[in-house]
Amino acid sequence: MTPYEQQAQQELRAWQQQMQRQPSYLNRFTRQVQIRLNNLLPEKVHRVLTGAIKQMVQGVLFGSRYISRRPLEHATLPERETAVVASLKYYRTTAAAEGAVTGAGGILLGLADFPLLLGLKLKFLFDVAALYGFDAHDYTERLYLLHVFQLAFSSQHSRNEEYRRVAQWEEYRQTLPTDSAAFDWRTFQQEYRDYIDLAKLAQLVPVIGAAVGAVANYQLLKQLGDTAMNCYRMRLGLATTE
């Protein structure tokens, strides 16, 4: 094992431990705050956000052949991850700019940020899959991306279960439905919204919305990038324990 691989394995082990923690008092408190904030939003807004998330993600599942790059073959781990880090830098900058623009535009543009940011995140995941050598034209690989996404943006209450699915993917993929309609969309969208609502609701506030949008989007992409890299490190066999 090369020094780079040893360092990556150490980072992976630390991340695995973090994913398997039990919910802390702060986690439980934050979850209650998110639930209360969600209850303040009109039901119409909830329906719009839920519908946008579901339609966009389903569109990605069926239209991936138009946005997927060819898998990177015959590359070392450092070469793959250098490319992933460069891609993440681009998407973080793009997401920050998008968040600043929509945050400065008031509540209507602030709401538009949800589907726009979601699209950037999903496109980034398709790029990551290809850079690690996996073909996202495969339906089960696209579902894997959704589980990576869900792991990145789930509360600690459900993160342990989602981590086990990702860590044992080769076994779990054998149980997957062939129809995307059978995917648990309700849990997917609710966990995603609960995770980001606390930060993103502040984006709707006049004056501070632009700054909040830029910082929140930048950090959310970092969270997704860290999760995706470690998930694919497990797929490549760097994990010694799960």
Order of alpha helices (4+ residues) and beta strands (2+ residues): alpha-alpha-alpha-alpha-alpha-alpha-alpha-alpha-alpha-alpha
